[in-house]
Amino acid sequence: MFEEFIPKPKIEVAEERCKFYARIFTLYGIVGNITYACLPLFSVKKCMENKTKHMIKHGIPCGAIGRCILPFKYDYFPVTQIVIVEEILVSTLGTLNFILLS
């Protein structure tokens, strides 16, 4: 259909450029999410020193992306690590849906 208005080589070049930029955009989203998810892990020591009574009462660990109250305490090994990995996966997959749709 587009060949009526634009020569086929130009369409192929535009298609290749679109694929390249889509890959860059997707990679940027994945790296950005992983970086964002790992940032709280760098401040665990400071968080442990300044842990609030609310965090202690509800068993909220340092190093998680979202500090939320779950129906169980998750501030001990290996539950903390499982919750952090789950948060990283959910945030990355959730953002990737929007990246791929756009």
C-alpha positions in Angstrom: 0.0 0.0 0.0 2.8 2.5 0.9 4.7 1.6 -2.2 2.4 3.8 -4.3 3.7 6.9 -2.5 7.2 6.0 -1.2 9.8 3.8 -2.8 10.2 0.4 -1.1 13.9 1.0 -0.1 12.8 4.0 2.0 10.1 2.0 3.7 12.6 -0.7 4.6 15.1 1.9 6.0 12.3 3.5 8.1 11.3 0.0 9.3 14.8 -0.8 10.4 15.2 2.5 12.2 11.9 1.9 14.0 13.0 -1.5 15.1 16.3 -0.1 16.3 14.7 2.7 18.4 12.1 0.3 19.8 14.9 -2.0 21.0 16.8 0.9 22.5 13.6 2.1 24.2 12.8 -1.4 25.6 16.4 -1.8 26.9 16.3 1.6 28.5 13.1 0.7 30.3 14.5 -2.6 31.6 17.8 -1.1 32.8 15.9 1.9 34.3 13.6 -0.4 36.2 16.3 -2.6 37.5 18.4 0.4 38.6 15.4 2.0 40.3 14.6 -1.3 42.1 18.2 -1.7 43.3 18.6 1.9 44.7 16.9 1.0 48.1 19.5 -1.8 48.5 22.3 0.8 48.7 20.7 2.6 51.7 19.9 -0.4 53.8 22.5 0.5 56.5 21.1 4.0 56.8 17.6 2.6 56.9 18.4 0.2 59.6 19.8 3.0 61.7 16.7 5.1 61.3 14.0 2.4 61.3 10.7 3.7 62.5 8.5 2.0 65.1 5.9 1.5 62.4 8.4 -0.5 60.3 9.5 -2.6 63.3 5.8 -3.3 64.5 4.7 -4.5 61.0 7.9 -6.2 60.0 8.7 -4.0 57.1 12.3 -4.6 55.9 14.8 -2.1 54.6 15.8 -2.5 50.9 12.3 -3.0 49.5 11.0 -0.8 46.7 7.6 -0.2 48.3 7.4 -0.4 52.0 4.0 -1.9 52.5 2.2 -3.8 55.1 1.6 -7.5 54.2 -0.5 -10.0 56.1 2.7 -11.5 57.4 6.1 -10.1 58.6 8.7 -10.2 56.0 11.8 -8.7 57.6 13.8 -12.0 57.9 15.8 -14.1 55.5 14.7 -15.5 52.9 11.3 -13.9 52.9 12.7 -10.4 52.5 14.7 -11.4 49.5 11.7 -13.2 47.9 9.6 -10.1 48.3 12.3 -7.8 46.9 12.7 -10.1 43.8 8.9 -10.2 43.4 8.8 -6.4 43.5 11.5 -6.1 40.9 9.8 -8.5 38.6 6.4 -7.0 39.0 7.6 -3.4 38.5 9.7 -4.4 35.4 6.9 -6.5 33.8 4.4 -3.8 34.5 6.5 -1.1 32.9 7.4 -3.3 30.0 3.7 -3.7 29.2 3.4 0.1 28.7 6.7 0.3 26.8 5.7 -2.4 24.4 2.3 -1.0 23.8 3.7 2.5 23.1 
